[in-house]
Structure formats: structure tokens, C-alpha cells
Amino acid sequence: MFTHDTETALRNAAALVNTAPQVGVRTEELPDPAALDDFLAAWSWTGSRTHDDAELAAVHRVRPLLRRVWELADDLPALASHLNEILARARALPQLVDHDGYGWHIHAVAADEPVATRMAVEAAMAFIDIIRASETSRLKRCAAPDCDGVLIDLSRNRSRRYCEGGCGDRLAAAAYRARRAE
């Protein structure tokens, strides 16, 4: 549906938002710079790195900015304003690039920008594509009653309901146990 870089940025943004702690469901998934290193490697985020607590704090500050996108998904003018603010703060300047076999795509900040800045801007650019394609209905919250996780539904039939945190499996297992108990 979307270009590779847009889909990657959307999935990465949801994954980043879902690293925040949630009472009774998940603990802080980025508690220290080493955990951030692992997360960035697993999700292929790029940008300049300091590998310190200040960088970790900057990444933590990006999460609520991105979570706000899901909160504003039904209010396009407010969502557009929010995304424009993210881009303006980062002094984003779109550039056409071709690297690592991905083909031509857009980067909106230089490769040496701090990773937190790249996270915010790459996500904002991807969310702009969602708006332009009139696909904000793909921005969903996890259907598990005890989870506040977010997801981007890139399935053809828009049927995805649960975040990547294992909620779907957990609820299916609970339903199975309940059926067996009857």
C-alpha cells in the first residue's frame, strides 16, 4: 500500500510508542542506553548516537509526540498541525536519497542528526503519507481491554486488532482456557 520507507517508519513508530511502561501490562522497555541500542538495532533506526542517558531521555520524549498521532487520528486539522510542529522543530528539509538497496525515498533530516530527531521526523513524514492517502483508519489502538498499545494496520482488509506486545496471543490463550474450563 505504501512505499517501503513509509511502512518501515510507521511500524517503527508504533514499536517506539509501545516501549513506554503501562501499569499492569508492561514495564519500561527502554530503561537504559543498552536497551535503546538493542531496540534501535532491531528496528533499524539510524542517526548519530551518543549511547548515553541524555540520548535515552531524548528518545523517551519522542514517544508521547508519536502517541499523540493516534489520539488525533480522527481530527485531521489537529493531526496535520501536530505533524507540522514536529517537522518545524527539527528544521526538516526533505531530500531524495538512494541507499542500502531501498531505492529512491525521502529523508527529511541529515543522516548525522541525533537518533531521537530522526525518529520523530521519519515518523512524521510517514504519518503525512497516511493523511495524504486518506488512510488514518489504519492508526489503531490495541483491542485488548488492559492494553494502551498502538498499532498500524497495514493488512489488506484492515483486520489487525492487537499490538505487537503479545496481546492477541494472550487473549486467545485466555479464551481457550475458559472454553476448556467449561
C-alpha positions as CSV (number, residue, x, y, z in Angstrom):
1,M,0.0,0.0,0.0
2,F,2.8,2.5,0.9
3,T,6.4,2.7,0.0
4,H,8.9,0.6,1.9
5,D,10.3,3.5,3.8
6,T,6.8,4.7,4.9
7,E,5.8,1.3,6.0
8,T,9.0,0.8,7.9
9,A,8.7,4.2,9.6
10,L,5.1,3.5,10.6
11,R,5.9,0.1,12.1
12,N,8.9,1.6,13.9
13,A,6.9,4.5,15.3
14,A,4.3,2.1,16.7
15,A,7.0,0.0,18.2
16,L,8.6,3.0,19.8
17,V,5.4,4.2,21.3
18,N,4.8,0.7,22.7
19,T,8.1,0.7,24.6
20,A,6.6,3.0,27.2
21,P,5.6,1.5,30.5
22,Q,1.9,0.6,31.2
23,V,0.7,-0.2,34.7
24,G,-0.1,-3.9,34.9
25,V,0.9,-4.7,31.3
26,R,4.5,-3.8,30.6
27,T,7.5,-2.3,32.2
28,E,9.7,0.3,30.7
29,E,11.2,-1.4,27.7
30,L,14.0,1.2,27.2
31,P,15.3,1.5,30.8
32,D,18.9,2.2,29.8
33,P,21.2,3.1,26.9
34,A,22.0,-0.6,26.3
35,A,18.3,-1.4,25.8
36,L,18.0,1.5,23.5
37,D,20.9,0.2,21.5
38,D,19.2,-3.2,21.1
39,F,15.9,-1.6,20.2
40,L,17.5,0.7,17.5
41,A,19.3,-2.3,16.0
42,A,16.2,-4.5,16.0
43,W,14.1,-1.8,14.3
44,S,16.9,-0.4,12.0
45,W,16.7,3.2,13.2
46,T,19.6,5.4,12.1
47,G,21.1,8.7,13.2
48,S,24.0,9.9,15.2
49,R,24.4,8.2,18.5
50,T,25.9,9.2,21.9
51,H,24.9,6.0,23.8
52,D,24.2,7.9,27.0
53,D,21.4,8.8,29.3
54,A,20.7,12.2,27.6
55,E,20.1,10.3,24.3
56,L,17.8,7.9,26.1
57,A,15.9,10.8,27.6
58,A,15.5,12.4,24.2
59,V,14.1,9.2,22.8
60,H,11.7,8.9,25.7
61,R,10.5,12.4,24.9
62,V,9.6,11.3,21.3
63,R,7.2,8.6,22.5
64,P,4.4,11.0,23.7
65,L,4.8,13.1,20.5
66,L,4.2,10.0,18.4
67,R,1.4,8.6,20.7
68,R,-0.4,11.9,20.1
69,V,-0.7,10.9,16.4
70,W,-3.0,8.0,17.4
71,E,-5.0,10.3,19.7
72,L,-5.5,12.9,16.9
73,A,-6.2,10.4,14.1
74,D,-9.9,11.5,13.8
75,D,-9.1,15.2,13.8
76,L,-7.1,15.8,10.6
77,P,-6.5,19.6,11.1
78,A,-5.1,19.0,14.6
79,L,-3.1,16.0,13.4
80,A,-1.6,18.0,10.5
81,S,-0.8,20.8,12.9
82,H,0.9,18.4,15.2
83,L,3.0,16.8,12.5
84,N,3.9,20.2,11.1
85,E,5.1,21.2,14.5
86,I,7.3,18.1,14.8
87,L,8.9,18.9,11.4
88,A,9.3,22.6,12.1
89,R,11.1,21.9,15.5
90,A,13.5,19.6,13.7
91,R,14.0,22.1,10.8
92,A,13.2,19.2,8.4
93,L,14.4,19.7,4.9
94,P,13.2,16.8,2.7
95,Q,15.9,15.2,0.5
96,L,15.7,12.4,-2.1
97,V,18.2,9.6,-1.3
98,D,19.0,6.2,-2.6
99,H,20.9,3.8,-0.2
100,D,21.1,0.3,1.1
101,G,19.0,-1.1,-1.7
102,Y,15.8,0.6,-0.8
103,G,15.5,2.6,-4.0
104,W,14.7,6.3,-4.1
105,H,13.0,7.6,-1.0
106,I,12.8,10.8,1.2
107,H,14.8,11.6,4.2
108,A,13.8,14.8,5.9
109,V,16.8,15.3,8.1
110,A,20.5,14.7,7.6
111,A,22.0,11.3,8.3
112,D,24.1,12.7,11.2
113,E,21.1,14.2,13.1
114,P,20.5,12.7,16.6
115,V,18.6,9.5,16.5
116,A,15.7,11.0,18.5
117,T,15.3,13.7,15.9
118,R,15.4,11.2,13.1
119,M,12.8,9.1,14.9
120,A,10.4,12.0,15.2
121,V,10.9,13.3,11.7
122,E,10.8,9.9,9.9
123,A,7.6,9.0,11.7
124,A,6.0,12.4,11.0
125,M,6.8,12.1,7.2
126,A,5.2,8.6,7.2
127,F,2.1,9.8,9.0
128,I,1.8,12.6,6.4
129,D,1.6,9.8,3.8
130,I,-1.2,8.2,5.8
131,I,-3.1,11.5,5.8
132,R,-2.5,12.1,2.1
133,A,-3.8,8.6,1.3
134,S,-6.9,9.1,3.5
135,E,-5.8,6.1,5.5
136,T,-5.9,7.4,9.1
137,S,-8.3,4.5,9.9
138,R,-5.1,2.3,9.8
139,L,-3.9,4.0,13.0
140,K,-5.4,1.9,15.7
141,R,-5.2,1.2,19.4
142,C,-4.8,-2.3,20.7
143,A,-8.2,-4.0,21.2
144,A,-7.0,-5.8,24.4
145,P,-9.0,-4.2,27.3
146,D,-6.0,-3.9,29.5
147,C,-3.5,-2.5,26.9
148,D,-3.0,1.0,25.7
149,G,-0.6,-0.1,22.9
150,V,-0.9,1.3,19.4
151,L,-0.6,-0.3,16.0
152,I,-0.5,0.5,12.4
153,D,-2.8,-1.8,10.5
154,L,-1.2,-2.5,7.1
155,S,-3.3,-5.6,6.4
156,R,-5.3,-5.5,3.2
157,N,-8.7,-5.9,4.9
158,R,-7.8,-3.7,7.9
159,S,-8.4,-6.6,10.3
160,R,-5.4,-6.2,12.6
161,R,-6.6,-5.6,16.2
162,Y,-3.7,-6.2,18.6
163,C,-0.3,-4.6,19.2
164,E,2.9,-6.4,18.9
165,G,3.1,-6.9,22.6
166,G,1.5,-10.4,22.5
167,C,-2.0,-9.2,23.4
168,G,-3.7,-11.3,20.7
169,D,-1.9,-14.4,21.8
170,R,-2.6,-13.7,25.5
171,L,-6.3,-13.2,24.9
172,A,-6.6,-16.2,22.6
173,A,-4.9,-18.4,25.3
174,A,-7.3,-17.0,28.0
175,A,-10.3,-17.7,25.8
176,Y,-9.1,-21.2,25.2
177,R,-8.6,-21.8,28.9
178,A,-12.0,-20.5,29.6
179,R,-13.6,-22.8,27.0
180,R,-11.7,-25.8,28.4
181,A,-12.8,-25.0,31.9
182,E,-16.5,-25.1,30.8
